[in-house]
Every structure is written in structure tokens, then in C-alpha cells.
Amino acid sequence: MCRVANSEKEINSGDLTHIDQELDLVRGLIASRFKLDGVSIDVKTAVHPLLDLIAVQIDSELIKRKQLGVRLTLPYGSPSMAAASWSQPDRHRTEMLKESDGLTRLVRTIDAERYFVSLTSQGGRWKRANEHTFVLTPGDESGSVQFVLSFNASSPNHDFPDAHTAFELSGEYWKNFWSTGGAVELAESKDSRAHELERRIVLSQYLTAIQCAGSLPPQETGLTVNSWYGKFHLEMHWWHATHFALWNRLPLFEKSLAWYQQILPVAQQLAQSQGYSGARWPKMVGPGGRDSPSPIGPLLIWQQPHPLFYAELCYQSHPDAATLDRYKDIVFETASFMSSYAFYDVKRDRYVLGPPVIPAQENHPPRETWNPTFELAYWRFGLEVALKWRKRMGRPPIKDWVRVLRGLSALPVRDGVYLAHENCPETYTARNRDHPSMLGALGVLPGGSAQPEIMRRTLHKVLKEWQWEETWGWDYPLTALTAARLEEGKIAVETLLMETAKNRYLANGHNWQRPNLPCYLPGNGGLLYAIALMSAGWKDGPRRNAPGFPADGSWKVNTRGLNDKLSQNF
């Protein structure tokens, strides 16, 4: 905002008093209230549910006096967390295409990128202040202005609604969102932490819906800030979005799965360039699917079976020929790579993963690492899924897939617990930080490879010895999933609510990690996956209400609309 009567001077946060802001989850509206020079200002903001569009309404006596306006400045791009650079005006262009009462159309050029911006207003008018800045000044004495800011990548004359209609559409969308899909209520629980856990559940549903349900896999901070140069990490897509399937919101997940089909030729080319068959999925990428330079990314493999997991989620939700046809290429090409990647150890007559390889716990030297526990279990799970798809489609099994599946190395065990990988110098060393990924073999996965009692000892050792201050937000639901499947409900809940810096959830629901990483959506998505499994149950699990919660009566879990089909198979 700016002071119109004072050369359009910008208003800073320090100029405001009596600040109050509330998010209306039911309607998707943010109501902001504050005072400037003792005069109240009310701002209502919403985002269109389907378009790249922001709608705003401002009401104040200062609007009526024509003393308050809105300043819009369009920045240059930046790889920084803010994603914007305000000090390089000569490196981008903002051109006026149309200016008339109530409508301004712009074309923006940033390096090789070009997109269109439209500004509308009611109760005021936009005017250009400088090359990249526009100011909305009040046009009457109604005391209210509304405006819409709309973005479009392809058309300068795109149609869009006015602010009032956008508010209504937002309300309709969120009413439908909360009225459908799954719900978990903990209000009748005796445990004093139930309210906090339910708060995290509700806000995580909102945050992942707005940030993790687009046409592309999201980056780890979603659309809030710019992390890892704006790239999304495919190993994290599982933690961002698989929960949508369990909460009966599969379409929100499937929107991003089409992207894997789009970049399949790129993934096939990557595999071929390395001497493998099938499709090798990259790690840190942009929309084009090209793997980014990294000392870690090219050696990471735990994202490879993810598309098989995703496809099986879709099939178990909709077990029909259309689902099989839609994802068959992704399934078969993924399995083909996985089969060719496994190395045959002639001396021990087995198939080995690596070296070099970097497991999900990224602090192991790649040349000295092979057969990481979680990845081995995931390879087995993925090949089994691919062979099931062949059978469902009436096709014969691929002999190489069967051979690798039957010959995969056993999960590495020492001192009665699972190792991070087969070549760990000790059971656990100073490397007991980052992700306790070995737990995922019976937690993220429904089992099959991992032995429950060995995993139980592994879980308790991790809880005792892990450096939790050096973990990440999704490590807590990872651990809770393993505890739940082992019917250690008390541990599952305690892990989800463990008081550490990396498991901190802010008032707005964001999973805080550190000062320069104020939100981390894999934590939110992982929490929702764990809660759904703990509430609805899991494959071969006990058939009682909320089997992943303590059975001592301290927790009362009421559910509605969770995807029961998946609780029987995952």
C-alpha cells in the first residue's frame, strides 16, 4: 500500500498498528485488519481456485478520503529464497498492451520468458508510476476498492472474473473441498496433545491442497518461497502428495502424474546415456525434466520406484482398464530401468544395488555404499507391482524382472538391526543423522522384505541414538509409519509430536526447519499420510478403529471418507 496524498510514499509495516490477520479455511479468504494513523483498514484477499489470479478488496476511511492506494511493482527473477530481485530494472521489460477504464494489460519479458499480466479495478484506477511500478488510486468516495491481478502464460486477452466473483468461487471451492474427501477428528481424546495434532492435520490439508496439487510436482517450499533454485525434487514428491490418495482426493494427486508421461522420453534418454534400459527418473529438475548438476542427485535412486507406487495407488483406487492403460508406459519403463540397474554379483549369486550409490540418508560416501536397506526393499516392491500390472493386462512376465526380483540381496542386518546399507562400518556410527531411511522398509512400504521383530529393534535403536536435531520434517512421519505398522501406537503419536526444531509447526501450519527455510511441505504431507494410515489401517494390519493410535483409551479417533480400498493394500 502507499500514501496517495504524499507522493505515493510506500507504507512500511512499522507504520501499522493493531495488526490482526485471520484465514477463513472454509472460504479460502484472508481477512487482514490494521490501523494507519489511527484509521482502520480492512483487506480481504483470495486466490482463484483454478486460475493464476489474486482478488483483493480494501475498505477504509482513508480510501474515501483518497489518501490510500495500492502499489504494484514487478521484479526480476532471482534464485534467492525470495525469488525476486528489485535492483535490476534493466534486465526485464514491462510493456503496456492496453489501458482503459478498469482494465490494464501488460506483457512481461524476463530473459527468454514471456507472460501476460492483467489488472482490473473497481472504485479506482491503475496508472503507471515507472517502468515496472503501477499505482491504484481511489476513484470515488465509496471507501472501497477492489482489484484483480491475473497472470497468463499464453494469451494477452485471457478472460477472468472480477474480484467479487473470485471471492464467491473461492468460497464454493473450499466448501466442496472440506465437504468431500477424508476427515479425522480427535476432539474427544483424553490426551492433552490431541488439539495440537488436529490443528496440524487440518492446516496441513489446506497447505498441501494449495501448494502440492498442481500440474507439476512441487518444490519443497511450494509456492511460498523459493528453495533449491526453484527446482522440485522427485524423491520428495512421495512426501508431498501421496496422502491425497489416502484422504480420497486422488484427482489432486493425479494432476501432477501427467508430467511423468510428458518427460518419459527425457527419462528414457537419461537411462540410455548411462547404459541402462527403460526410464531413469531425475532428481532435481525443472518442468523440462532435465537433471540438474549436483554431487548427490545423479547417484540418488530412491525416487526410481516412486512412479510404480503412484500408479498402484491409482489402480487400487480405480481398478479398471483405463487406469492400467493410462500408466502402463510409466510402470513398464520404470521397471525396465530398475531391472537393468541391479548388478549381478557372480561370486555370491545375487543382485546388488551400487556402488556407487547415495541412499535416502545422504551422508554415506557413494563409492563405499551398496545395498541400502530401504532402496533394496523398494526395488522388490516396485518390481512386484510391475509384474502384477503385466498380469492384470494379460501380458506375460518379463523374465529379467523376475530374475532380478528373485535374486535381490537380502536386507543387511548386523547386531539384530537393519543397517543403513550393507557396507556400514558399524551398526550405527557418527552418521546416525539425516534420514533414518532404513525404517522405510516397513513403514513407507507395507513390508514383504523387512522382518517385523528386526525392524522393531531397529526402531527402538533409532529412537535412542539418532541425532534428531539433524533430521528433516518428514523423518517424524517416516518413523511414525514404522511404529504404527509394528503396533507401537504410543511411539507413533510421540514421534509425530516430538519437540524438536525440525518438527515445529508454526501458527499457520507450516513445518519450520531453519531461519532460511521457514516452511517444508514434505513434513505436512508426510504427517497426513501417517495419520491416514494410523486411522484407517494398513495391509495385513489389525482390523480395529485407528489401529495406529494407542489402544489405552487416551485417543478417540473419529474418521470419515478415508480411502478404505488403500488401507487394505498399502
C-alpha positions as CSV (number, residue, x, y, z in Angstrom):
1,M,0.0,0.0,0.0
2,C,1.0,3.6,-0.4
3,R,0.0,7.1,0.7
4,V,-1.6,8.7,-2.4
5,A,-1.6,12.2,-0.9
6,N,2.1,12.1,-0.1
7,S,3.8,11.4,-3.5
8,E,2.6,7.9,-3.3
9,K,5.0,7.1,-0.4
10,E,5.2,3.4,0.4
11,I,3.8,2.3,3.7
12,N,6.0,0.1,5.8
13,S,4.9,-2.5,8.4
14,G,6.3,-0.3,11.1
15,D,3.7,2.4,10.2
16,L,0.8,0.0,11.1
17,T,-0.8,-0.8,14.5
18,H,-3.5,-3.1,15.8
19,I,-2.5,-5.8,13.3
20,D,-4.7,-8.8,13.0
21,Q,-5.0,-11.4,10.3
22,E,-7.3,-14.5,10.0
23,L,-7.5,-17.2,7.4
24,D,-11.0,-18.4,6.8
25,L,-10.4,-22.0,5.9
26,V,-14.0,-22.6,4.9
27,R,-14.0,-20.0,2.2
28,G,-10.3,-19.6,1.4
29,L,-10.3,-15.9,2.4
30,I,-7.6,-14.0,4.3
31,A,-9.0,-11.1,6.3
32,S,-6.4,-8.6,7.4
33,R,-7.1,-5.7,9.8
34,F,-4.8,-2.9,10.9
35,K,-4.7,0.8,11.5
36,L,-2.7,3.5,9.8
37,D,-2.5,6.9,11.6
38,G,-5.3,5.6,13.8
39,V,-7.6,4.8,10.9
40,S,-8.8,1.3,10.4
41,I,-8.1,-0.6,7.1
42,D,-9.8,-3.9,6.2
43,V,-8.3,-6.1,3.5
44,K,-9.9,-9.2,2.0
45,T,-7.8,-11.5,-0.2
46,A,-8.5,-14.7,-2.1
47,V,-6.9,-16.7,-4.8
48,H,-9.0,-18.1,-7.7
49,P,-9.3,-21.9,-7.3
50,L,-8.4,-22.6,-11.0
51,L,-6.7,-19.6,-12.4
52,D,-3.5,-17.7,-11.6
53,L,-5.4,-14.9,-10.2
54,I,-5.5,-12.9,-6.9
55,A,-8.5,-10.9,-5.9
56,V,-8.3,-8.1,-3.2
57,Q,-10.8,-5.7,-1.6
58,I,-9.8,-2.8,0.6
59,D,-12.2,-0.9,2.8
60,S,-11.1,2.2,4.8
61,E,-12.0,5.8,5.6
62,L,-8.6,6.6,4.0
63,I,-9.9,5.2,0.7
64,K,-12.9,7.5,1.0
65,R,-10.5,10.4,1.6
66,K,-8.4,9.3,-1.4
67,Q,-5.4,9.1,0.8
68,L,-4.6,5.4,0.4
69,G,-3.6,3.5,-2.7
70,V,-2.0,0.2,-3.8
71,R,1.5,0.0,-5.3
72,L,2.3,-3.0,-7.5
73,T,6.0,-3.5,-8.5
74,L,7.0,-6.3,-10.8
75,P,10.5,-7.7,-10.1
76,Y,13.3,-9.5,-12.0
77,G,13.7,-13.2,-11.1
78,S,16.2,-14.5,-8.6
79,P,17.4,-17.9,-7.3
80,S,17.2,-16.5,-3.8
81,M,14.6,-17.6,-1.3
82,A,12.5,-14.5,-2.1
83,A,12.6,-15.4,-5.9
84,A,12.7,-11.7,-6.7
85,S,15.3,-9.1,-7.4
86,W,14.2,-5.5,-7.1
87,S,17.6,-3.9,-8.0
88,Q,17.9,-4.9,-11.7
89,P,15.3,-2.9,-13.6
90,D,17.2,-3.0,-16.8
91,R,17.2,-6.8,-17.1
92,H,13.5,-7.2,-17.7
93,R,10.7,-5.3,-19.5
94,T,7.1,-4.4,-18.7
95,E,5.2,-3.2,-21.7
96,M,1.7,-1.8,-21.8
97,L,-0.6,-3.5,-24.2
98,K,-3.9,-1.9,-23.2
99,E,-5.0,0.8,-20.8
100,S,-8.7,1.7,-20.3
101,D,-11.1,2.3,-17.5
102,G,-10.9,-0.6,-15.2
103,L,-8.5,-2.7,-17.2
104,T,-4.8,-2.7,-17.8
105,R,-3.0,-5.4,-19.8
106,L,0.8,-5.9,-19.7
107,V,3.3,-8.1,-21.3
108,R,6.4,-9.1,-19.2
109,T,9.7,-10.3,-20.6
110,I,12.3,-11.8,-18.2
111,D,15.3,-13.2,-20.1
112,A,13.7,-15.7,-22.6
113,E,10.4,-16.0,-20.7
114,R,7.3,-14.0,-21.7
115,Y,4.0,-13.9,-19.9
116,F,0.9,-11.6,-19.6
117,V,-0.5,-9.7,-16.7
118,S,-3.9,-8.1,-16.4
119,L,-5.0,-5.6,-13.8
120,T,-8.6,-4.7,-13.1
121,S,-10.1,-2.3,-10.6
122,Q,-13.4,-1.2,-9.2
123,G,-13.6,2.1,-7.3
124,G,-10.1,3.1,-8.5
125,R,-7.8,3.3,-11.5
126,W,-4.3,2.0,-12.2
127,K,-1.7,4.3,-13.5
128,R,2.0,3.8,-14.3
129,A,4.5,5.2,-11.8
130,N,7.7,4.0,-13.5
131,E,8.8,1.2,-15.8
132,H,7.8,-1.7,-13.6
133,T,5.5,0.0,-11.0
134,F,1.8,0.7,-11.1
135,V,-0.3,2.5,-8.5
136,L,-4.1,2.1,-7.9
137,T,-5.6,5.3,-6.7
138,P,-9.2,5.6,-5.4
139,G,-11.7,6.9,-8.0
140,D,-14.7,7.8,-5.8
141,E,-15.7,8.3,-2.2
142,S,-17.2,4.9,-1.6
143,G,-14.4,4.0,0.8
144,S,-13.8,0.7,-1.0
145,V,-11.7,-0.5,-3.9
146,Q,-11.5,-4.0,-5.5
147,F,-8.9,-5.2,-7.9
148,V,-7.8,-8.4,-9.6
149,L,-4.3,-9.3,-10.6
150,S,-4.2,-12.1,-13.2
151,F,-1.4,-14.0,-14.9
152,N,-1.4,-16.0,-18.1
153,A,1.4,-17.7,-20.0
154,S,-0.1,-17.8,-23.5
155,S,-2.7,-15.2,-24.1
156,P,-2.7,-11.4,-23.6
157,N,-6.5,-11.3,-23.8
158,H,-7.4,-14.0,-21.4
159,D,-10.8,-13.8,-19.7
160,F,-11.2,-13.8,-15.9
161,P,-13.8,-12.8,-13.3
162,D,-14.0,-9.7,-11.2
163,A,-13.0,-9.7,-7.6
164,H,-16.5,-10.3,-6.2
165,T,-16.9,-13.4,-8.4
166,A,-13.5,-14.7,-7.5
167,F,-14.4,-14.4,-3.8
168,E,-17.5,-16.4,-4.4
169,L,-15.7,-19.1,-6.5
170,S,-13.1,-19.4,-3.7
171,G,-15.8,-20.0,-1.2
172,E,-17.5,-22.6,-3.3
173,Y,-14.3,-24.5,-4.0
174,W,-13.2,-24.7,-0.3
175,K,-16.7,-25.6,0.8
176,N,-16.6,-28.5,-1.6
177,F,-13.1,-29.4,-0.5
178,W,-13.9,-29.7,3.2
179,S,-17.3,-31.4,2.5
180,T,-15.6,-34.2,0.5
181,G,-12.6,-36.4,0.9
182,G,-11.4,-37.6,4.3
183,A,-11.7,-36.2,7.7
184,V,-10.1,-37.1,11.1
185,E,-11.4,-35.7,14.4
186,L,-9.6,-36.1,17.7
187,A,-11.7,-33.7,19.8
188,E,-13.0,-36.4,22.2
189,S,-9.5,-37.6,23.0
190,K,-8.2,-37.5,26.6
191,D,-4.6,-36.8,25.6
192,S,-3.9,-33.1,26.0
193,R,-1.9,-33.1,22.8
194,A,-4.9,-34.0,20.6
195,H,-5.8,-30.4,19.9
196,E,-2.3,-29.6,18.6
197,L,-2.2,-32.7,16.4
198,E,-5.6,-32.0,15.0
199,R,-4.6,-28.4,14.3
200,R,-1.6,-29.7,12.3
201,I,-3.8,-32.2,10.4
202,V,-6.3,-29.5,9.3
203,L,-3.8,-26.9,8.3
204,S,-1.7,-29.5,6.5
205,Q,-4.7,-30.4,4.4
206,Y,-5.1,-26.8,3.4
207,L,-1.4,-26.1,2.8
208,T,-0.9,-29.2,0.6
209,A,-4.0,-28.5,-1.3
210,I,-2.9,-25.0,-2.3
211,Q,0.8,-25.9,-2.8
212,C,1.1,-29.6,-3.8
213,A,-1.8,-30.3,-6.1
214,G,-0.7,-28.6,-9.3
215,S,0.2,-29.8,-12.8
216,L,3.9,-30.1,-11.7
217,P,5.5,-31.8,-8.7
218,P,6.0,-29.0,-6.1
219,Q,9.3,-27.7,-4.8
220,E,9.8,-28.4,-1.1
221,T,8.6,-24.9,-0.1
222,G,5.8,-25.0,-2.6
223,L,4.8,-21.5,-3.8
224,T,5.6,-19.7,-0.6
225,V,9.3,-19.1,-1.0
226,N,12.0,-20.2,-3.5
227,S,14.1,-23.1,-2.3
228,W,16.8,-25.1,-4.1
229,Y,16.8,-22.7,-7.0
230,G,13.1,-23.2,-7.7
231,K,13.6,-26.9,-8.7
232,F,11.4,-29.7,-7.5
233,H,12.9,-32.9,-6.1
234,L,11.3,-36.1,-7.3
235,E,12.2,-38.2,-4.3
236,M,10.1,-35.7,-2.3
237,H,7.0,-36.0,-4.5
238,W,6.0,-39.0,-2.4
239,W,6.0,-37.0,0.8
240,H,4.2,-34.0,-0.8
241,A,1.3,-35.7,-2.4
242,T,0.7,-39.5,-1.9
243,H,-1.6,-38.6,1.1
244,F,-4.2,-37.2,-1.4
245,A,-5.0,-40.8,-2.4
246,L,-5.5,-42.0,1.2
247,W,-7.7,-39.0,2.0
248,N,-9.9,-39.7,-1.0
249,R,-8.6,-36.8,-3.0
250,L,-6.8,-38.7,-5.7
251,P,-7.6,-36.2,-8.5
252,L,-5.4,-33.6,-6.7
253,F,-2.5,-36.1,-6.9
254,E,-3.2,-37.3,-10.5
255,K,-2.9,-33.8,-11.9
256,S,0.9,-33.9,-11.4
257,L,1.3,-37.5,-12.6
258,A,0.7,-36.5,-16.2
259,W,4.1,-34.7,-16.0
260,Y,5.9,-38.1,-15.7
261,Q,4.3,-39.1,-19.0
262,Q,5.4,-35.8,-20.6
263,I,9.1,-36.2,-19.6
264,L,9.2,-40.0,-20.2
265,P,11.4,-39.5,-23.4
266,V,13.8,-37.4,-21.3
267,A,14.0,-40.1,-18.6
268,Q,14.5,-42.8,-21.3
269,Q,17.3,-40.8,-22.9
270,L,19.0,-40.4,-19.5
271,A,18.9,-44.2,-18.9
272,Q,20.2,-44.9,-22.3
273,S,23.1,-42.4,-22.0
274,Q,24.2,-44.4,-18.9
275,G,23.9,-47.8,-20.5
276,Y,20.6,-48.8,-18.9
277,S,17.2,-49.7,-20.4
278,G,13.9,-48.1,-19.6
279,A,13.5,-44.7,-17.9
280,R,15.7,-43.3,-15.2
281,W,13.8,-40.5,-13.3
282,P,15.9,-37.5,-12.5
283,K,16.3,-36.0,-9.0
284,M,16.3,-32.2,-9.0
285,V,14.6,-30.8,-12.1
286,G,12.5,-28.1,-13.7
287,P,9.5,-28.5,-15.9
288,G,11.5,-30.0,-18.7
289,G,12.7,-32.9,-16.6
290,R,16.4,-32.4,-17.2
291,D,18.5,-33.5,-14.2
292,S,20.4,-30.6,-12.5
293,P,24.1,-30.6,-11.8
294,S,24.6,-31.9,-8.3
295,P,27.2,-34.0,-6.3
296,I,24.2,-36.0,-4.9
297,G,21.4,-36.1,-7.5
298,P,22.8,-38.3,-10.2
299,L,23.7,-41.0,-7.6
300,L,20.3,-41.0,-5.8
301,I,18.0,-43.9,-6.7
302,W,15.1,-44.0,-4.2
303,Q,12.9,-41.8,-6.5
304,Q,13.1,-44.6,-9.1
305,P,10.3,-46.8,-7.8
306,H,8.1,-43.9,-6.8
307,P,6.0,-43.9,-10.1
308,L,5.3,-47.6,-9.5
309,F,3.9,-46.7,-6.1
310,Y,1.9,-43.9,-7.5
311,A,0.4,-46.0,-10.3
312,E,-0.6,-48.7,-7.8
313,L,-2.3,-46.1,-5.6
314,C,-4.3,-45.1,-8.6
315,Y,-5.1,-48.6,-9.6
316,Q,-6.2,-49.7,-6.1
317,S,-8.4,-46.6,-6.0
318,H,-9.8,-47.3,-9.5
319,P,-9.0,-50.9,-10.5
320,D,-10.0,-50.7,-14.2
321,A,-8.6,-50.9,-17.6
322,A,-8.5,-47.1,-18.0
323,T,-6.0,-46.8,-15.1
324,L,-3.9,-49.6,-16.5
325,D,-3.7,-48.0,-19.9
326,R,-3.0,-44.6,-18.5
327,Y,0.1,-45.5,-16.5
328,K,1.3,-48.7,-18.2
329,D,4.2,-47.0,-20.0
330,I,5.5,-45.3,-16.9
331,V,5.2,-48.6,-15.0
332,F,6.9,-50.8,-17.5
333,E,9.7,-48.3,-18.4
334,T,10.4,-47.7,-14.7
335,A,10.7,-51.5,-14.0
336,S,12.9,-51.9,-17.1
337,F,15.4,-49.5,-15.7
338,M,15.3,-51.0,-12.2
339,S,16.0,-54.4,-13.6
340,S,18.9,-53.2,-15.7
341,Y,20.3,-51.1,-12.9
342,A,20.7,-54.1,-10.5
343,F,24.3,-55.5,-10.7
344,Y,24.8,-59.3,-10.8
345,D,27.4,-60.4,-8.2
346,V,28.7,-63.6,-9.7
347,K,30.6,-64.7,-6.7
348,R,27.6,-64.5,-4.4
349,D,24.9,-65.2,-7.0
350,R,22.8,-62.2,-6.1
351,Y,21.8,-58.8,-7.5
352,V,23.3,-55.7,-5.8
353,L,22.4,-52.0,-5.8
354,G,25.5,-49.9,-6.2
355,P,28.2,-48.9,-5.7
356,P,28.3,-46.0,-6.4
357,V,25.0,-45.1,-4.9
358,I,23.7,-42.4,-2.4
359,P,20.9,-43.7,-0.3
360,A,18.0,-41.6,1.1
361,Q,20.2,-41.0,4.1
362,E,22.6,-38.8,2.0
363,N,25.6,-38.8,4.3
364,H,27.2,-42.0,3.1
365,P,30.2,-42.0,0.7
366,P,28.8,-43.3,-2.7
367,R,31.9,-45.4,-3.6
368,E,31.7,-47.2,-0.3
369,T,27.9,-47.7,-0.3
370,W,25.9,-50.6,-1.6
371,N,22.6,-52.3,-0.9
372,P,20.9,-49.6,1.2
373,T,18.1,-51.2,3.1
374,F,15.2,-49.0,2.1
375,E,16.2,-49.0,-1.6
376,L,16.5,-52.8,-1.6
377,A,13.1,-53.2,-0.2
378,Y,11.7,-50.6,-2.6
379,W,13.2,-52.3,-5.6
380,R,11.5,-55.5,-4.5
381,F,8.2,-53.7,-4.0
382,G,8.4,-51.9,-7.4
383,L,9.2,-55.0,-9.4
384,E,6.4,-56.9,-7.8
385,V,4.0,-54.1,-8.7
386,A,5.2,-54.0,-12.3
387,L,4.8,-57.8,-12.7
388,K,1.2,-57.5,-11.3
389,W,0.5,-54.9,-13.9
390,R,1.7,-57.3,-16.6
391,K,-0.6,-60.0,-15.3
392,R,-3.6,-57.6,-15.0
393,M,-3.1,-56.6,-18.6
394,G,-2.9,-60.2,-19.8
395,R,0.8,-59.9,-20.7
396,P,3.5,-62.5,-19.8
397,P,6.0,-61.6,-17.1
398,I,9.4,-60.1,-18.2
399,K,12.0,-62.8,-17.4
400,D,14.7,-60.3,-16.4
401,W,12.4,-58.6,-13.9
402,V,11.6,-62.0,-12.4
403,R,15.2,-62.9,-12.3
404,V,16.3,-59.7,-10.5
405,L,13.4,-59.8,-8.1
406,R,14.2,-63.4,-7.0
407,G,17.9,-62.7,-6.8
408,L,17.9,-59.4,-5.0
409,S,20.2,-59.2,-2.0
410,A,18.8,-59.7,1.5
411,L,18.3,-56.6,3.6
412,P,21.5,-56.0,5.5
413,V,21.4,-56.8,9.2
414,R,24.0,-56.6,11.9
415,D,23.6,-56.9,15.7
416,G,20.0,-57.7,15.2
417,V,19.1,-54.4,13.5
418,Y,18.8,-53.2,9.9
419,L,21.8,-51.2,8.6
420,A,21.6,-48.0,6.5
421,H,23.4,-50.1,3.9
422,E,25.4,-53.3,3.7
423,N,28.8,-51.7,4.0
424,C,28.2,-49.6,7.1
425,P,31.5,-49.9,9.1
426,E,29.5,-50.2,12.4
427,T,25.8,-50.9,13.2
428,Y,25.4,-47.1,13.6
429,T,28.2,-44.7,13.6
430,A,28.5,-40.9,13.7
431,R,26.3,-41.0,10.6
432,N,23.2,-41.5,12.7
433,R,21.8,-38.2,11.5
434,D,19.8,-37.0,8.5
435,H,17.1,-39.5,7.5
436,P,16.7,-42.8,9.4
437,S,15.8,-44.3,6.0
438,M,16.1,-48.0,7.0
439,L,12.8,-47.6,8.8
440,G,11.0,-47.0,5.5
441,A,11.4,-50.7,4.6
442,L,8.5,-51.4,7.0
443,G,6.6,-48.1,7.2
444,V,6.6,-46.3,3.9
445,L,6.3,-49.8,2.4
446,P,3.8,-52.4,3.6
447,G,6.5,-55.0,4.3
448,G,7.4,-58.1,2.4
449,S,11.2,-57.7,2.7
450,A,11.6,-56.5,6.3
451,Q,11.1,-58.7,9.3
452,P,8.9,-57.1,12.0
453,E,11.0,-58.0,15.0
454,I,14.2,-56.9,13.4
455,M,12.5,-53.7,12.4
456,R,11.2,-53.3,16.0
457,R,14.7,-53.4,17.4
458,T,15.8,-51.0,14.7
459,L,13.1,-48.6,15.6
460,H,14.0,-48.6,19.2
461,K,17.7,-48.1,18.5
462,V,17.0,-45.2,16.2
463,L,14.8,-43.6,18.8
464,K,17.5,-43.9,21.3
465,E,20.6,-43.0,19.3
466,W,19.5,-40.8,16.4
467,Q,20.6,-37.1,16.3
468,W,17.1,-35.7,15.9
469,E,18.3,-32.1,15.7
470,E,19.9,-33.0,12.4
471,T,16.8,-34.6,10.7
472,W,14.2,-33.2,8.4
473,G,10.5,-32.7,8.8
474,W,9.4,-35.9,7.0
475,D,11.6,-38.1,9.3
476,Y,8.9,-37.8,12.0
477,P,6.1,-39.3,9.9
478,L,8.6,-41.8,8.5
479,T,9.3,-43.0,12.0
480,A,5.6,-42.9,13.0
481,L,4.6,-45.1,10.0
482,T,7.1,-47.8,11.1
483,A,5.9,-47.6,14.7
484,A,2.3,-47.8,13.6
485,R,2.8,-50.9,11.5
486,L,4.6,-52.5,14.4
487,E,1.5,-51.6,16.6
488,E,3.6,-49.3,18.7
489,G,0.9,-46.7,18.7
490,K,2.3,-44.7,21.6
491,I,5.6,-44.3,19.8
492,A,3.8,-43.3,16.6
493,V,2.0,-40.4,18.3
494,E,5.0,-39.3,20.4
495,T,7.1,-39.2,17.2
496,L,4.6,-37.1,15.3
497,L,4.6,-34.6,18.3
498,M,8.3,-34.9,19.2
499,E,9.5,-31.5,20.4
500,T,12.5,-30.7,18.2
501,A,13.3,-27.8,16.0
502,K,12.7,-29.7,12.8
503,N,9.3,-30.9,13.9
504,R,8.0,-27.4,14.7
505,Y,4.7,-26.3,13.1
506,L,4.1,-22.6,13.0
507,A,0.7,-20.9,13.8
508,N,-0.1,-21.0,10.0
509,G,0.7,-24.8,9.9
510,H,4.0,-24.6,8.1
511,N,6.7,-27.1,9.1
512,W,9.6,-24.8,10.0
513,Q,13.1,-26.1,9.5
514,R,15.5,-23.2,10.0
515,P,15.5,-19.4,9.6
516,N,16.2,-19.6,5.8
517,L,13.8,-22.5,5.3
518,P,10.6,-21.3,7.1
519,C,8.3,-24.0,5.5
520,Y,8.8,-27.6,4.4
521,L,5.8,-29.2,2.8
522,P,7.2,-32.8,2.9
523,G,6.6,-32.6,6.6
524,N,3.0,-31.6,6.2
525,G,2.3,-34.2,3.5
526,G,4.1,-37.0,5.5
527,L,2.0,-36.1,8.6
528,L,-1.2,-36.6,6.6
529,Y,0.0,-39.9,5.1
530,A,0.9,-41.2,8.6
531,I,-2.4,-40.0,10.2
532,A,-4.5,-41.6,7.4
533,L,-2.7,-45.0,7.8
534,M,-2.8,-44.8,11.6
535,S,-6.6,-44.0,11.4
536,A,-7.8,-46.3,8.6
537,G,-5.3,-49.2,9.0
538,W,-2.9,-50.9,6.6
539,K,-2.2,-54.1,4.7
540,D,-2.4,-57.1,7.0
541,G,-2.9,-54.9,10.0
542,P,-5.4,-55.3,12.9
543,R,-9.0,-54.6,12.0
544,R,-9.9,-52.2,14.7
545,N,-10.6,-48.5,14.8
546,A,-7.5,-46.3,14.5
547,P,-5.0,-49.2,14.9
548,G,-2.0,-46.9,14.7
549,F,-3.0,-44.9,17.8
550,P,-2.6,-46.1,21.4
551,A,-5.2,-48.7,22.4
552,D,-5.3,-47.5,26.0
553,G,-8.4,-45.2,25.6
554,S,-6.4,-42.0,25.6
555,W,-7.2,-41.3,22.0
556,K,-10.7,-41.1,20.4
557,V,-10.3,-41.1,16.7
558,N,-13.4,-40.4,14.5
559,T,-12.9,-40.7,10.8
560,R,-15.0,-40.0,7.7
561,G,-14.3,-40.6,4.0
562,L,-10.8,-42.0,4.1
563,N,-9.9,-44.3,1.2
564,D,-10.6,-47.8,2.7
565,K,-9.5,-49.5,-0.5
566,L,-6.0,-48.4,0.1
567,S,-5.9,-49.4,3.8
568,Q,-6.3,-53.0,2.6
569,N,-3.4,-52.9,0.2
570,F,-0.8,-50.4,1.5
